[in-house]
């Protein structure tokens, strides 16, 4: 476990999300009815060593 929500839960498939973008460098998802907003978009870099 990496203690990173997006790596551990979203990218592993444990939490269902809608894939909205997939490129060589990033992966984008949306989820609905989050505590933040009706629709929540997240773009995740595939190479986290650049962060």
DOMIDREN-96681 format. One record per atom (N, C-alpha, C): x, y, z; residue in three letters. Coordinates in steps of 0.2 Angstrom, whole numbers, plus 5000, padded with zeros to 4 digits. Example, Ala and Ser with C-alpha at 12.3 -4.5 7.8 and 13.67 -1.06 7.14 Angstrom:
506649725039ala506249785039ala506649845039ala506449895035ser506849955036ser506450005039ser
END
This chain:
500449945000unk500050005000unk500450065000unk500350114996unk500750174995unk500450234999unk499950225003unk499550285006unk499350335002unk499250324996unk499050374991unk498350354989unk497850394990unk497150374988unk497050354981unk497250394977unk497150384969unk497550324967unk498150304969unk498450244967unk498150184970unk498050184977unk497750134980unk497050114979unk496650164978unk495950154977unk495650154970unk495850214967unk495550224960unk495950184955unk496550194954unk496950164949unk496950084950unk496850064956unk496849984957unk496149964955unk495650004954unk494949984953unk494549964958unk494749984965unk494349964971unk493750014971unk493850074968unk493250124968unk493050134961unk492450134959unk492150134953unk492250214951unk492550224945unk492550294942unk492350294935unk492250344932unk492150354925unk492850374922unk493150334917unk493750354914unk493550404909unk493850464909unk493650514904unk494250534900unk494850514902unk495450534898unk495950484899unk496350464894unk496850424895unk497350434889unk497950464891unk498450474886unk499150444889unk499650454885unk500250424887unk500550454894unk500350514896unk500550544902unk500150544907unk499450554906unk498950564911unk498350514911unk498050504916unk497350474917unk496850514920unk496350524917unk495750564920unk495150524921unk494850544927unk494250514929unk493750564932unk493150544932unk492650584935unk492250534940unk491950564945unk491550524950unk490950574951unk490350544953unk489750584955unk489650584962unk489250644964unk489050654971unk489550644976unk490150674975unk490650674980unk490450724985unk490850724991unk490750784996unk490950844993unk491350854988unk491550914985unk491150944980unk490750904976unk490350934971unk489950884968unk489450904964unk489050854960unk489450804955unk489950844952unk490350804947unk491050824949unk491550774950unk492250784952unk492650754947unk493150794944unk493650774939unk494350774942unk494650724941unk495350714943unk495850694937unk496350724936unk496850704931unk497450684935unk497750624934unk498250594938unk498850584933unk499450604935unk500050594930unk500150514931unk500350484926unk500550414926unk501250404929unk501650454928unk502350444930unk502450494936unk502250464942unk502250504948unk502950524951unk503550504947unk504150514949unk504350594947unk503950614943unk504050684941unk503750734945unk503350714950unk503050764955unk503550784960unk
END
